[in-house]
Amino acid sequence: MAWFRPGHEWDKWLMESVTDYAIFMLDSEGYILTWNCGAELIKDYRFEEIVGRHFSCFYLSNDVEAGRPDSALAAAAVEGRLEDEGWRVRQDGTRYWANVVITAVRDERGRLHGFACVTRDVSERRQRLQQLEHQALHDSVTGLPNRILFVELLRQALSRLERCPNTVAVLFVDLDRFKNINDSLGHEAGDQALCALGDRLERVVRPGDTVARFGGDELMVLCEDVTGAPHAATIADRIARSVRSPVILQNRELIITASIGVAITADPATSPEHLIADADAAMYRAKERGRGRVELFDSAMRSRADRLDNEVRLAQGLEREEFRLFFQPVIDLSQGATVGYEALARWEHPERGLLLPEEFIELAEETGLIVPLGTWVLEEACRDRMRHSYAEDPRTISVNVSLSQVAQPDLAEVVARTLSETRTPPSKLCLELTESVLMADADKAVTVLEDLKSLGVKLAVDDFGT
């Protein structure tokens, strides 16, 4: 780029035509040489007032003290171009948010002659972005931080425990029977109550604590630097008393109570999701014990929370196809030959690795997930036989059947459909049931066994899943 020459036609065009951008030239030391009308409008300096001054006059005083103007020129000189955003000041001292591009100007030999500067006032754009960011991170009704922001603030609080050992507390505040307000007085009244309660909580918590709305009738409080469980419980009690104070809605005095669950940790390795889940479990304990009270998370709730997590993960494992089928040979000892294969389910857990049946079958039975799991094992075993062209193979495939599957009225239909879809000869499928399955409901078992027998499949007694 040729060095800019004052008085050139280009200079005249810049001065007369461009008004949306401040365009001006600096010498190699940062002193202003030229000035267009856009610069006059944006920065509020006339040509004769600004030419010859150092461009650092556009920076905040603390930026000047920190050497930012000189650093910007040095970076532009090295890189050839620098783009930056930040606060700048006009002649009258008002601030605006500027997008600034500084380009180094060199001659054909590479010698630095100065800099070309282009500045835009992007204050409105920044304000719009800030509004969008606020809307994305705050509840539209109460203006409180929402779930996304709360989780991030909690994550930051937990990470600080590595540098400053302390205790973090999460308070899960659920407003009791709040649905009755929405149903009887309308959602507008419910929103007014939420705003009033949110304001109250912000007034009674300590400076630095965070009150958030998770959605519906759930509020959350994040407390750092608590001394332990009693301290956190004291804060929760103060919140509970505040919530109980009468709320005036539509000329009616309403008493609202809150069930509050408290969970604390001093371990920076704790995940935000686990701490929130612990507080949630404690909150449900408060509801179970009569509502309108505070409960601290304890080890008994931990096992319950872990169980709930495992139930969710088991259901997700089925949906995400994390289960695998392994085939164990069935040996006829009298002949020393393989006469069949038993299909065994294994869970390829993304975090815990390959899990054996004893680690998930009982939970699957108790949650009813054993039915879809058992159906998947049956279908996959038969599909495997079809994939590997075992049409002429005399060996059987054995599949375990659980008590819950036997209790399903359509078990025989499921087996028949699977045999048909996979073109598996009924005589090549052996269904294994445990003795406990047969004894749990003998009459039902006899009916199911007869239906299955009529399909032509083999039946055997075994221990499920092992």
Secondary structure, DSSP 8 states (H G I E B T S, - for coil): -----TTSHHHHHHHHH--SSEEEEEETTSBB----HHHHHHH---HHHHTTSBGGGGS-HHHHHTTHHHHHHHHHHHHSEEEEEEEEE-TTS-EEEEEEEEEEEE-TT--EEEEEEEEEE-HHHHHHHHHHHHHHHB-TTT--B-HHHHHHHHHHHHHHTTTS---EEEEEEEETTTHHHHHHH-HHHHHHHHHHHHHHHHHHS-TT-EEEEEETTEEEEEE-S--SHHHHHHHHHHHHHHHHS-EEETTEEE---EEEEEEEE--TT--HHHHHHHHHHHHHHHHHTTSS-EEE--HHHHHHHHHHHHHHHHHHHHHTT-EEEEEEEEEETTTTEEEEEEEEEEEEETTTEEE-GGGTHHHHHHHTTHHHHHHHHHHHHHHHHHHTT-TT---EEEEEE-HHHHTSTTHHHHHHHHHHHHT--GGGEEEEE-HHHHHHTHHHHHHHHHHHHHHT-EEEE--TT-
